[in-house]
Amino acid sequence: MWSGQPHPDEGHPPPLEAVPVPWKSVGPCKSHRESPRGLAETSGGEEGPAAAQLDVLRLRSSSMEIREKGSEFLKEELHKAQKELKLKDEECERLSKVREQLERELEELTASLFESLPSPQEAHKMVREANMKQAASEKQLKEARGKIDMLQAEVSALKTLVLTSTPASPNRELHPQLLSPTKAGPRKGHLRHKSTGSTLCPAVCPAAGHTLTLDKEGKEVDTTLFAEFQAWRESPTLDKTCPFLERVYREDVGPCLDFTMRELSALVRAAVEDNTLTIEPVASQSLPTVKVATVEFGSTNTCALSGLARACRHRIRLGDSESHYYISPSSRARITAVCNFFTYIRYIQQGLVRQEAEPMFWEITRLRKEMSLAKLGFFPQEA
């Protein structure tokens, strides 16, 4: 009878508790444990306890390898994550420095901008000055364009006179003084552009060794005046201190522009010399017998230069002034004669008159004659 305790000589393996083998229940029982006898019977056909122990060791080694490999993989991943995190920290630090620098520059720029901004009073002053400068520039541009147009018209008219009139054959239509008294008729208006070759005489300069001859009008060249003109013609200038112009100023220009109203006469003379005087006709419908506005300094029935009661059909304007002065026909003739003289000598100075010295001298003499007649009170009747 078996008593539950096997004997060593029976060839059975030792009890299972001697080999610590992990086990797990897979059946429905919660706590099922086989008897040592049953285990012995089950493993009766195996190789023995050595094989079981080897399997356990293999399981342990494989488990340790898996654990080590997993640990190494996790360490590598952790190292990569730490490296990326370090790079991100460096990038964040760099961007933070850039942001701080930009904020600092922005603050400095804002501060300098507010420091450079003018106050409201200064801003209004700057705008007002800019508007004044713009208005002055526009006015100067308008005046310059007007002067350019006037000069172009004068040059065109002078070219026409030079091309159509020569000393040998002057254009009688352009020079009404050459016409007979019956054909010439009354002269109308103010001729700014005078002929460069009108009523010439065959006299020549005595300094050249030629004999002076007289034409049918009995004209003769004054040697002193001609010598002064030749000296001026070599280097033409508008300087009134040269002998030629000094004589003309003293004998003709000064007396011709010497009106009763001395202050206004001086302004008129300066405007004529600067070529800034304007003569405008007055419309017939604007000739009332009452006085006009004070800005026009006078009335249409009182000459502003002579102060006499005369019918004033013209008015003058000095330079850029908007003020007008009404003048009588006699005063207009005197101003016109002086303007014609200055226009001609300016043409000579600019090289627009291409003639010999003698024809130019006789043209200047004729213009001086007109100034002399005008200052004596002779002036052409207006139609």
C-alpha positions as CSV (number, residue, x, y, z in Angstrom):
1,M,0.0,0.0,0.0
2,W,1.4,3.5,-1.0
3,S,1.6,5.8,1.9
4,G,2.3,9.0,-0.1
5,Q,6.0,9.2,0.7
6,P,8.1,7.7,-2.2
7,H,11.3,6.0,-1.4
8,P,14.5,7.0,-3.0
9,D,15.2,3.7,-4.4
10,E,12.1,3.7,-6.4
11,G,13.6,5.9,-9.1
12,H,11.1,8.8,-8.8
13,P,12.3,12.5,-9.2
14,P,12.3,14.7,-6.2
15,P,9.4,16.7,-5.3
16,L,8.5,19.6,-7.7
17,E,9.0,22.2,-4.9
18,A,12.7,21.7,-5.3
19,V,12.6,23.2,-8.8
20,P,11.1,26.8,-8.7
21,V,9.2,26.8,-12.0
22,P,6.8,29.6,-12.6
23,W,3.3,28.4,-13.5
24,K,0.0,29.9,-14.2
25,S,-3.4,28.5,-14.1
26,V,-5.3,28.5,-17.5
27,G,-8.3,26.5,-16.4
28,P,-11.5,27.7,-14.9
29,C,-10.3,27.0,-11.4
30,K,-9.1,29.8,-9.4
31,S,-6.5,27.9,-7.2
32,H,-5.7,24.5,-8.7
33,R,-2.5,22.8,-7.8
34,E,-1.6,19.3,-9.0
35,S,-0.2,16.9,-6.6
36,P,3.4,16.0,-6.7
37,R,2.5,12.6,-7.9
38,G,0.6,14.0,-10.8
39,L,3.5,16.2,-11.8
40,A,5.9,13.4,-11.6
41,E,3.7,11.3,-13.8
42,T,3.4,14.2,-16.3
43,S,7.1,14.9,-16.6
44,G,8.0,11.2,-16.5
45,G,8.8,11.3,-20.2
46,E,11.0,14.5,-20.2
47,E,14.7,14.7,-20.0
48,G,14.8,15.6,-16.4
49,P,15.4,18.5,-14.1
50,A,18.4,19.8,-16.1
51,A,16.4,20.6,-19.2
52,A,13.8,22.4,-17.2
53,Q,16.4,24.5,-15.5
54,L,18.0,25.3,-18.9
55,D,14.6,26.5,-20.2
56,V,14.2,28.8,-17.2
57,L,17.7,30.2,-17.7
58,R,16.9,30.8,-21.4
59,L,13.8,32.6,-20.6
60,R,15.6,34.8,-18.0
61,S,18.4,35.6,-20.5
62,S,16.0,36.5,-23.3
63,S,13.9,38.6,-20.9
64,M,17.1,40.5,-19.8
65,E,18.2,41.0,-23.4
66,I,14.8,42.4,-24.3
67,R,14.9,44.6,-21.2
68,E,18.4,45.9,-22.1
69,K,17.6,46.6,-25.7
70,G,14.5,48.4,-24.6
71,S,16.5,50.4,-22.2
72,E,19.1,51.3,-24.8
73,F,16.4,52.3,-27.3
74,L,14.7,54.5,-24.7
75,K,18.1,56.0,-23.7
76,E,18.7,56.9,-27.4
77,E,15.3,58.4,-27.8
78,L,15.8,60.4,-24.6
79,H,19.2,61.6,-25.8
80,K,17.6,62.7,-29.1
81,A,14.8,64.4,-27.4
82,Q,17.2,66.2,-25.0
83,K,19.3,67.3,-28.0
84,E,16.3,68.6,-29.9
85,L,15.1,70.4,-26.8
86,K,18.5,72.0,-26.4
87,L,18.4,73.2,-30.0
88,K,14.9,74.6,-29.5
89,D,16.1,76.4,-26.3
90,E,19.0,78.0,-28.2
91,E,16.7,79.0,-31.1
92,C,14.2,80.5,-28.5
93,E,17.0,82.4,-26.8
94,R,18.2,83.8,-30.2
95,L,14.7,84.9,-31.2
96,S,14.2,86.4,-27.8
97,K,17.4,88.5,-28.2
98,V,16.3,89.6,-31.7
99,R,12.9,90.6,-30.3
100,E,14.5,92.6,-27.5
101,Q,16.8,94.3,-30.0
102,L,13.9,95.2,-32.3
103,E,11.9,96.5,-29.4
104,R,14.8,98.7,-28.3
105,E,15.3,100.0,-31.8
106,L,11.6,100.7,-32.1
107,E,11.6,102.6,-28.9
108,E,14.6,104.7,-30.0
109,L,13.0,105.4,-33.3
110,T,9.8,106.4,-31.7
111,A,11.6,108.7,-29.3
112,S,13.6,110.4,-32.0
113,L,10.5,110.8,-34.2
114,F,8.6,112.5,-31.5
115,E,11.6,114.7,-30.7
116,S,11.9,115.7,-34.4
117,L,8.2,116.5,-34.8
118,P,7.5,120.2,-34.7
119,S,5.0,121.8,-32.4
120,P,1.5,122.7,-33.9
121,Q,2.6,126.4,-34.1
122,E,5.8,125.5,-35.9
123,A,3.9,123.2,-38.3
124,H,1.4,125.9,-39.2
125,K,4.2,128.3,-39.7
126,M,6.0,125.9,-42.0
127,V,2.9,125.3,-44.0
128,R,2.2,129.0,-44.3
129,E,5.8,129.7,-45.5
130,A,5.6,126.8,-48.0
131,N,2.4,128.2,-49.4
132,M,3.9,131.7,-49.7
133,K,7.0,130.3,-51.5
134,Q,4.8,128.3,-53.8
135,A,2.7,131.4,-54.7
136,A,5.8,133.5,-55.3
137,S,7.3,130.8,-57.5
138,E,4.1,130.5,-59.5
139,K,4.1,134.3,-59.9
140,Q,7.7,134.4,-61.0
141,L,7.0,131.6,-63.5
142,K,4.1,133.4,-65.0
143,E,6.1,136.7,-65.3
144,A,9.0,134.8,-66.9
145,R,6.7,133.2,-69.4
146,G,5.2,136.6,-70.2
147,K,8.7,138.1,-70.7
148,I,9.8,135.3,-72.9
149,D,6.7,135.6,-75.1
150,M,7.3,139.4,-75.3
151,L,11.0,138.9,-76.2
152,Q,10.1,136.3,-78.8
153,A,7.6,138.6,-80.4
154,E,10.1,141.4,-80.5
155,V,12.8,139.2,-82.0
156,S,10.4,138.0,-84.7
157,A,9.4,141.5,-85.5
158,L,13.0,142.7,-85.6
159,K,14.0,139.8,-87.9
160,T,11.2,140.7,-90.2
161,L,12.4,144.3,-90.3
162,V,16.0,143.3,-90.9
163,L,15.1,140.9,-93.7
164,T,12.7,143.1,-95.5
165,S,14.6,146.4,-95.1
166,T,18.1,147.2,-96.1
167,P,20.1,150.5,-96.1
168,A,20.1,150.5,-99.9
169,S,16.4,149.7,-100.3
170,P,14.4,150.4,-97.1
171,N,10.9,148.9,-96.8
172,R,8.6,152.0,-97.1
173,E,5.6,150.1,-95.7
174,L,7.5,149.4,-92.5
175,H,8.9,152.9,-92.5
176,P,6.0,155.4,-92.9
177,Q,8.4,158.3,-92.4
178,L,9.8,157.6,-95.9
179,L,6.4,158.1,-97.5
180,S,5.3,161.4,-98.9
181,P,3.2,163.6,-96.6
182,T,0.1,162.9,-98.7
183,K,0.6,159.1,-98.6
184,A,1.9,158.7,-95.1
185,G,-1.2,160.0,-93.3
186,P,-1.4,160.2,-89.5
187,R,0.7,157.7,-87.5
188,K,-1.3,155.5,-85.3
189,G,-0.4,154.0,-82.0
190,H,2.9,153.2,-80.4
191,L,5.5,151.4,-82.6
192,R,7.9,149.5,-80.3
193,H,10.0,148.1,-83.1
194,K,11.6,150.8,-85.2
195,S,13.4,150.4,-88.5
196,T,17.1,149.6,-88.6
197,G,17.7,151.3,-91.9
198,S,15.4,154.3,-92.3
199,T,16.2,157.6,-94.1
200,L,19.9,156.9,-94.6
201,C,22.3,159.4,-96.0
202,P,25.5,158.6,-98.1
203,A,27.8,160.3,-95.6
204,V,30.7,158.3,-94.2
205,C,32.9,158.6,-91.2
206,P,35.6,161.4,-91.6
207,A,37.9,159.4,-89.5
208,A,38.2,156.8,-92.3
209,G,39.5,159.5,-94.7
210,H,36.2,159.9,-96.7
211,T,34.5,163.2,-97.5
212,L,31.1,163.8,-95.9
213,T,28.4,164.5,-98.4
214,L,25.0,165.9,-97.8
215,D,21.7,164.3,-99.0
216,K,18.6,166.2,-100.1
217,E,17.5,166.8,-96.5
218,G,20.7,168.5,-95.6
219,K,21.9,166.0,-92.9
220,E,25.5,165.9,-91.8
221,V,27.3,163.5,-89.3
222,D,28.5,165.2,-86.2
223,T,32.1,163.9,-85.8
224,T,32.1,164.1,-82.0
225,L,28.8,162.2,-81.6
226,F,29.8,159.7,-84.2
227,A,33.2,159.0,-82.5
228,E,31.4,158.5,-79.2
229,F,28.9,156.1,-80.9
230,Q,31.7,154.1,-82.5
231,A,33.5,153.7,-79.2
232,W,30.2,152.5,-77.6
233,R,29.5,150.1,-80.6
234,E,32.8,148.3,-80.1
235,S,31.6,147.1,-76.7
236,P,27.9,148.0,-76.3
237,T,26.6,148.4,-72.8
238,L,23.7,149.9,-71.0
239,D,25.9,151.6,-68.4
240,K,24.8,155.3,-68.4
241,T,28.3,156.4,-67.4
242,C,29.8,155.8,-70.8
243,P,30.2,159.0,-72.9
244,F,27.7,158.0,-75.6
245,L,24.8,157.1,-73.2
246,E,25.8,159.8,-70.7
247,R,25.2,162.5,-73.5
248,V,21.9,160.9,-74.6
249,Y,20.7,160.7,-70.9
250,R,21.7,164.4,-70.3
251,E,20.3,165.8,-73.6
252,D,17.3,163.7,-74.4
253,V,16.2,161.0,-71.9
254,G,16.3,163.1,-68.8
255,P,14.4,166.1,-70.2
256,C,11.9,163.9,-72.0
257,L,10.9,162.1,-68.8
258,D,11.0,165.2,-66.6
259,F,7.3,165.5,-65.7
260,T,5.7,167.7,-63.1
261,M,5.1,164.9,-60.7
262,R,8.7,164.3,-59.9
263,E,8.3,161.2,-57.7
264,L,6.2,159.3,-60.3
265,S,8.6,160.6,-63.0
266,A,11.6,158.9,-61.3
267,L,9.6,155.6,-61.0
268,V,8.7,155.8,-64.7
269,R,12.3,156.4,-65.7
270,A,13.5,153.5,-63.6
271,A,10.9,151.2,-65.2
272,V,11.8,152.3,-68.7
273,E,15.5,151.6,-68.0
274,D,14.6,148.2,-66.6
275,N,12.2,147.4,-69.5
276,T,9.4,146.8,-67.0
277,L,6.9,149.5,-68.0
278,T,3.6,148.6,-69.7
279,I,1.3,150.9,-71.6
280,E,-2.3,149.8,-72.0
281,P,-5.1,151.5,-73.9
282,V,-8.3,152.3,-72.0
283,A,-11.5,151.1,-73.4
284,S,-13.9,153.9,-74.5
285,Q,-16.7,152.5,-72.5
286,S,-14.6,152.8,-69.3
287,L,-14.1,156.5,-69.5
288,P,-16.4,158.0,-66.9
289,T,-16.1,161.6,-65.7
290,V,-16.0,160.5,-62.1
291,K,-12.8,159.3,-60.3
292,V,-11.9,155.7,-60.4
293,A,-10.7,153.6,-57.5
294,T,-7.8,154.9,-55.4
295,V,-5.7,151.9,-56.4
296,E,-5.5,153.2,-59.9
297,F,-4.1,156.6,-58.7
298,G,-5.9,159.1,-60.8
299,S,-8.8,159.4,-63.2
300,T,-9.3,159.2,-66.9
301,N,-9.6,163.0,-67.2
302,T,-6.4,163.9,-65.3
303,C,-2.9,163.0,-66.3
304,A,-1.0,161.4,-63.5
305,L,2.4,162.7,-64.7
306,S,1.6,166.3,-65.7
307,G,-1.3,166.8,-63.4
308,L,-3.3,168.6,-66.1
309,A,-6.9,168.0,-67.0
310,R,-6.6,165.9,-70.2
311,A,-8.6,163.1,-71.8
312,C,-6.4,160.0,-70.9
313,R,-6.9,157.1,-73.3
314,H,-3.9,155.1,-72.0
315,R,-2.6,154.0,-68.6
316,I,0.8,152.7,-67.5
317,R,1.8,150.0,-65.0
318,L,5.2,149.9,-63.4
319,G,6.8,146.5,-63.0
320,D,4.8,143.8,-61.2
321,S,2.6,146.4,-59.5
322,E,-1.1,146.1,-59.9
323,S,-1.5,149.9,-59.7
324,H,-2.3,151.8,-62.9
325,Y,-1.7,155.5,-63.7
326,Y,-3.7,157.3,-66.4
327,I,-1.6,159.4,-68.8
328,S,-2.4,162.0,-71.5
329,P,-1.4,161.6,-75.2
330,S,1.5,164.0,-74.8
331,S,2.9,162.1,-71.8
332,R,2.4,158.8,-73.7
333,A,4.3,160.2,-76.7
334,R,7.3,161.2,-74.5
335,I,7.4,157.8,-72.8
336,T,7.1,156.0,-76.1
337,A,9.9,157.9,-77.7
338,V,12.3,157.0,-74.8
339,C,11.1,153.3,-75.0
340,N,11.8,153.2,-78.7
341,F,15.4,154.4,-78.1
342,F,16.1,151.9,-75.4
343,T,14.6,149.1,-77.5
344,Y,16.9,149.8,-80.4
345,I,20.1,150.1,-78.3
346,R,19.2,146.8,-76.6
347,Y,18.9,145.2,-80.0
348,I,22.4,146.5,-80.9
349,Q,23.8,145.2,-77.6
350,Q,22.3,141.7,-78.2
351,G,23.7,141.6,-81.7
352,L,20.4,141.6,-83.5
353,V,21.1,144.6,-85.7
354,R,23.6,143.7,-88.5
355,Q,24.4,147.0,-90.2
356,E,27.3,149.3,-90.7
357,A,28.1,151.9,-88.1
358,E,26.7,154.9,-90.0
359,P,23.1,153.5,-90.7
360,M,22.9,152.6,-87.0
361,F,24.1,156.0,-86.0
362,W,21.4,157.7,-88.1
363,E,18.7,155.5,-86.7
364,I,19.8,156.5,-83.2
365,T,19.8,160.2,-84.3
366,R,16.3,159.8,-85.6
367,L,15.2,158.3,-82.3
368,R,16.8,161.2,-80.4
369,K,14.9,163.6,-82.7
370,E,11.6,161.9,-81.7
371,M,12.5,162.4,-78.1
372,S,13.3,166.0,-78.6
373,L,10.0,166.6,-80.5
374,A,8.0,164.8,-77.8
375,K,9.5,166.7,-74.9
376,L,8.6,170.0,-76.8
377,G,5.0,168.8,-77.0
378,F,4.8,167.4,-80.5
379,F,3.0,164.1,-80.8
380,P,1.0,162.2,-83.5
381,Q,-2.7,162.7,-83.5
382,E,-4.7,159.5,-82.7
383,A,-7.5,158.5,-85.0
